[in-house]
Amino acid sequence: MSDKRISQKFLSEDAKRLLSGKLNLLTKIKTQTELSQELKKEAKKEGFDPIGISRVPGSERIQLRTAALQRWLQLGHQADMQWMAAPRRQHIESLLEGVTSVLSVGLNYYIKTNKLPQALSIGRYGWGSDYHKVTTKRLKRLGRWLEHQRPNCKWKVCVDSSPLLDKVWAEEAGLGWIGKHSNLINKDYGSWIVLGHLLCTEPLTADQPSKPLCGKCQKCMEACPTNAITEPFVVNSNHCIAYHTIENRNSELPKKISLSLGTWVAGCDICQDVCPWNQRKLSSSQDPEMQPRDWILKLTKEEALSWSDKDWEEKLKGSALRRIKPWMWRRNTKAIQNEVNAYSKNQTKNMK
């Protein structure tokens, strides 16, 4: 190849790079509002809905919710979840230096189907792939997109395992309001959404915080078999079935919990099932990663007790339910079985 042709080739490539650079620069130069809107569109492409933005330090409600957390901790309602007392949870600035904005997203995990009648009950949050990983992966892509638009922007992904008041910031961003059962409720999806947040140092345009719409309804409080919702918005984990089946590391469950399990072996959706916002016709998630695993909807007591640790490891691979160790599945199942047997004996005695 001649020097002239080589020169023309490199000049052509330089011209292309220059043109590409100018186009990239044009795409990066957006107003705050435009950038916020584009970021929401990108979040929508990732399957998130609802989506909202809040500004740090937030409204007065943030301080009120933080004070509520402090009272909750003082009363010991966190049980053995000592991580709930992490100081960083009350100071979002400690999670990302210079944070000015929070993109909050929801991911619908409601699937319009039910377990088999004879199967054990498992919280809907755990039916599909591990939502922590799913949400984190998608939010990281949004973070990289934002960094491309604003190269000096710093960002951090937070999910519900992060030391952040996740429901509080979701409420601040307008995703929904915190119900009396302490879950976030959205008008369109009810409370069947997992949350994620992208903290960033870029100023974004905030949405209006949500207004609570529970009114005088107390169905969640009345339905809880252990009276774990001691007052509106306050859940005492010491009496919560979900806490004990997922987090309790003791060899046996408290008697009060065992007597109230019903068929709940992992988590508990009772307070959500009775919520009027969840009683309406809801959109069933089409997200491939939210679809239930086959065994989830038909797990029997016999199977739960017969599976080896290796079996459980295989079944729980890539699932948020890995939080519940194999021995805990067996403990929970035995507690259910014992109460079923005791009930049957009492019924037999009463018939004599």
C-alpha positions in Angstrom: 0.0 0.0 0.0 1.4 3.4 -1.0 2.1 6.2 1.6 -0.6 8.3 -0.1 -3.3 5.5 0.4 -2.2 4.9 4.0 -2.4 8.7 4.7 -5.9 8.8 3.2 -6.9 5.8 5.2 -5.8 7.4 8.5 -7.3 10.7 7.6 -10.5 9.0 7.0 -10.4 7.2 10.3 -9.5 10.5 12.1 -12.5 12.2 10.4 -14.8 9.4 11.6 -13.5 9.6 15.1 -13.9 13.4 15.1 -17.4 13.1 13.8 -18.3 10.4 16.3 -16.8 12.5 19.1 -19.0 15.5 18.1 -22.1 13.3 18.0 -21.3 11.9 21.5 -20.8 15.4 22.8 -24.1 16.4 21.5 -25.8 13.5 23.1 -24.1 14.3 26.4 -25.1 18.0 26.5 -28.6 17.8 28.0 -30.3 20.0 30.5 -31.0 18.6 34.0 -34.6 17.9 33.1 -33.7 16.3 29.8 -31.1 14.1 31.4 -33.6 13.1 34.1 -36.2 12.1 31.5 -33.7 10.2 29.4 -32.5 8.3 32.5 -36.1 7.3 33.3 -36.5 6.1 29.7 -33.4 3.9 30.1 -34.7 2.6 33.4 -38.0 1.7 31.6 -36.0 -0.3 29.0 -34.5 -2.3 31.8 -38.0 -3.4 32.8 -38.4 -1.1 35.8 -41.7 0.5 36.6 -42.5 2.6 38.6 -39.6 5.0 38.4 -39.0 8.2 40.2 -36.3 10.7 41.3 -35.7 12.4 44.6 -33.1 15.0 45.8 -30.9 14.7 48.8 -31.5 15.6 51.7 -35.2 15.1 50.8 -38.3 16.5 52.4 -39.2 16.7 56.1 -40.7 13.2 55.7 -37.2 11.7 55.5 -36.4 13.0 59.0 -39.8 11.7 60.3 -39.1 8.3 58.9 -35.6 8.3 60.3 -37.0 9.1 63.7 -39.5 6.3 63.3 -36.6 3.9 62.6 -34.8 5.0 65.7 -37.9 4.4 67.9 -38.4 1.0 66.2 -34.8 0.0 67.1 -35.2 1.3 70.7 -38.2 -1.0 71.1 -36.1 -4.0 69.9 -38.5 -4.7 67.0 -35.5 -5.6 64.8 -35.1 -8.9 66.8 -31.7 -10.3 65.8 -31.3 -8.2 62.7 -28.6 -6.1 64.1 -27.6 -4.7 60.7 -30.8 -2.6 60.8 -29.0 -0.4 63.4 -26.1 0.4 61.1 -25.6 4.2 61.4 -25.1 4.6 57.7 -28.8 3.6 57.2 -29.8 7.0 58.7 -27.3 9.0 56.7 -27.5 8.6 52.9 -24.5 10.9 52.4 -22.3 8.2 54.1 -23.1 5.8 51.2 -21.8 8.0 48.4 -19.8 11.2 49.0 -21.4 14.2 47.3 -24.7 12.4 46.6 -27.3 14.8 45.3 -29.9 12.7 43.6 -31.5 9.2 43.9 -33.2 7.3 41.1 -35.6 4.9 42.7 -37.1 2.0 40.7 -39.6 -0.8 41.2 -39.7 -4.2 39.6 -43.0 -6.0 39.5 -42.8 -9.6 40.8 -46.5 -10.4 40.8 -47.3 -13.6 38.8 -50.9 -14.4 38.2 -50.8 -18.0 39.5 -51.0 -19.9 42.7 -49.4 -22.9 44.3 -50.9 -26.3 44.3 -53.5 -26.9 47.2 -51.3 -29.4 49.0 -48.1 -27.4 48.6 -46.3 -25.4 51.2 -46.5 -21.6 50.9 -43.5 -19.6 49.8 -43.4 -15.8 49.7 -43.8 -14.4 46.2 -40.6 -12.4 46.4 -38.7 -15.6 46.2 -40.5 -17.3 43.3 -38.1 -16.2 40.6 -34.4 -15.4 40.3 -32.6 -13.5 43.1 -34.1 -10.0 42.8 -31.0 -8.5 44.5 -28.8 -9.7 41.6 -31.4 -8.9 38.9 -32.0 -5.4 40.2 -28.3 -4.7 40.8 -27.3 -5.9 37.3 -29.8 -3.6 35.6 -29.1 -0.6 37.8 -25.3 -0.9 37.1 -26.1 -0.6 33.4 -28.0 2.6 34.2 -25.1 3.9 36.2 -22.7 3.3 33.3 -25.2 5.0 30.9 -25.3 8.0 33.3 -21.6 8.1 33.6 -21.3 8.2 29.8 -23.6 11.2 29.7 -21.8 12.9 32.6 -18.2 11.6 32.8 -17.6 13.3 36.2 -20.7 11.7 37.8 -20.2 9.2 40.6 -22.8 6.6 41.4 -23.7 3.7 43.6 -26.3 1.0 43.4 -28.4 0.1 46.5 -30.9 -2.7 46.9 -32.8 -3.7 50.1 -29.7 -5.5 51.5 -27.9 -2.1 51.5 -27.9 0.1 54.6 -30.4 2.5 53.1 -34.0 3.4 54.0 -35.1 2.0 50.7 -38.8 2.3 51.1 -38.5 5.8 52.5 -36.5 7.0 49.5 -38.9 5.2 47.1 -41.8 7.0 48.8 -39.9 10.3 48.4 -39.4 9.6 44.7 -43.1 9.1 44.2 -43.1 5.3 43.6 -45.8 4.8 46.2 -46.5 5.1 49.9 -45.6 3.0 52.9 -48.6 1.0 54.0 -49.6 0.1 57.5 -47.9 -3.3 56.9 -44.7 -1.3 56.3 -44.5 -2.4 52.6 -44.5 0.2 49.8 -47.8 0.3 47.9 -48.1 1.5 44.3 -51.4 2.4 42.7 -50.8 0.1 39.7 -48.8 -2.8 41.1 -50.0 -2.9 44.7 -47.2 -3.9 47.1 -45.8 -6.6 44.8 -42.6 -4.7 43.8 -39.0 -5.0 44.8 -37.0 -1.8 45.0 -33.7 -0.5 43.8 -31.9 2.8 43.9 -29.1 4.5 42.0 -27.4 7.1 44.1 -25.5 9.7 42.1 -23.7 13.0 42.4 -25.5 14.5 39.3 -28.3 17.0 40.1 -31.5 15.5 38.7 -35.1 16.8 38.6 -37.1 15.4 41.5 -40.6 14.0 41.3 -43.3 14.7 43.9 -43.3 12.4 47.0 -46.2 10.0 47.2 -49.2 10.7 49.5 -50.5 7.8 51.7 -53.8 6.3 50.6 -54.5 3.6 53.2 -57.1 5.8 54.9 -58.8 4.0 57.8 -58.2 0.6 56.4 -56.5 -1.8 58.8 -57.1 -5.2 57.0 -53.4 -6.0 57.1 -53.3 -5.5 60.9 -56.4 -7.5 61.5 -55.2 -10.4 59.2 -51.8 -11.0 60.8 -52.1 -14.2 62.8 -49.5 -13.2 65.3 -50.4 -9.5 65.7 -47.0 -8.6 64.5 -48.2 -5.2 63.2 -48.5 -3.7 66.7 -49.7 -0.3 65.4 -50.0 1.3 61.9 -46.6 1.2 60.1 -44.9 -0.7 62.9 -44.0 -4.4 62.5 -42.4 -6.2 65.5 -40.1 -8.7 63.9 -40.2 -10.8 67.1 -43.7 -11.8 66.2 -43.4 -11.9 62.4 -43.7 -15.2 60.5 -41.6 -13.9 57.6 -38.8 -12.9 60.0 -38.7 -16.2 61.8 -38.9 -18.4 58.7 -36.1 -16.5 56.9 -33.9 -14.9 59.6 -34.3 -16.9 62.8 -31.2 -19.0 63.3 -32.4 -20.9 66.4 -32.9 -24.7 66.2 -36.6 -24.3 67.0 -39.2 -21.6 66.2 -41.1 -19.9 69.1 -44.3 -21.7 70.0 -46.5 -18.7 69.0 -45.0 -18.7 65.5 -45.3 -22.5 65.1 -48.9 -22.3 66.0 -49.6 -19.6 63.4 -47.5 -20.9 60.4 -50.3 -22.5 58.5 -48.4 -23.7 55.4 -45.9 -20.8 55.4 -42.5 -22.4 55.1 -40.6 -19.4 53.7 -41.7 -15.9 54.2 -45.4 -14.8 54.6 -47.7 -12.8 52.3 -50.8 -12.7 54.5 -50.7 -8.9 55.2 -50.2 -8.3 51.5 -52.8 -10.8 50.2 -55.6 -9.0 52.1 -54.6 -5.5 51.1 -57.3 -3.9 48.9 -54.7 -2.5 46.6 -53.6 -6.1 45.9 -57.2 -7.3 45.5 -57.6 -5.5 42.2 -56.8 -6.8 38.8 -53.0 -6.5 38.7 -50.6 -6.9 35.8 -48.8 -10.2 35.9 -45.1 -9.8 35.4 -43.8 -11.0 32.0 -40.2 -10.6 33.1 -38.3 -13.8 32.5 -36.3 -13.5 35.7 -39.4 -13.1 37.8 -41.1 -16.3 36.7 -41.5 -19.0 39.3 -39.4 -22.1 39.4 -41.4 -25.2 38.9 -40.8 -26.7 42.3 -41.7 -23.5 44.1 -45.5 -24.0 43.4 -45.7 -27.7 44.3 -43.2 -28.2 47.2 -44.8 -30.7 49.6 -43.9 -31.4 53.3 -42.6 -34.8 52.3 -40.2 -33.4 49.7 -39.0 -30.5 52.0 -38.1 -33.1 54.6 -36.5 -35.6 52.3 -34.3 -33.4 50.2 -30.6 -33.5 51.2 -28.4 -30.4 51.6 -27.1 -31.0 48.1 -30.6 -31.1 46.7 -31.5 -27.9 48.4 -28.3 -26.2 47.2 -29.2 -27.2 43.6 -32.9 -26.0 44.0 -31.9 -22.7 45.6 -29.1 -21.8 43.2 -29.5 -18.2 42.0 -32.5 -17.6 44.3 -33.1 -15.1 47.1 -34.4 -18.1 49.1 -30.7 -19.2 49.6 -31.0 -17.0 52.7 -32.9 -19.9 54.2 -30.4 -22.7 54.9 -31.4 -26.3 54.2 -31.7 -27.1 57.9 -34.0 -24.1 58.3 -36.3 -25.4 55.6 -36.5 -28.7 57.5 -37.1 -26.9 60.8 -39.9 -24.8 59.4 -41.5 -27.8 57.7 -41.3 -29.9 60.8 -43.0 -27.1 62.8 -45.8 -27.0 60.2 -46.1 -30.8 60.3 -46.2 -31.0 64.1 -49.1 -28.5 64.3 -51.0 -30.4 61.5 -50.5 -33.6 63.5 -51.6 -31.9 66.8 -54.7 -30.5 65.1 -55.6 -33.9 63.7 -55.3 -35.5 67.1 -57.5 -32.9 68.7 -60.1 -33.3 65.9 -60.1 -37.1 66.5 -60.6 -36.6 70.3 -63.5 -34.2 69.7 -65.2 -36.7 67.5 -65.2 -39.4 70.2 
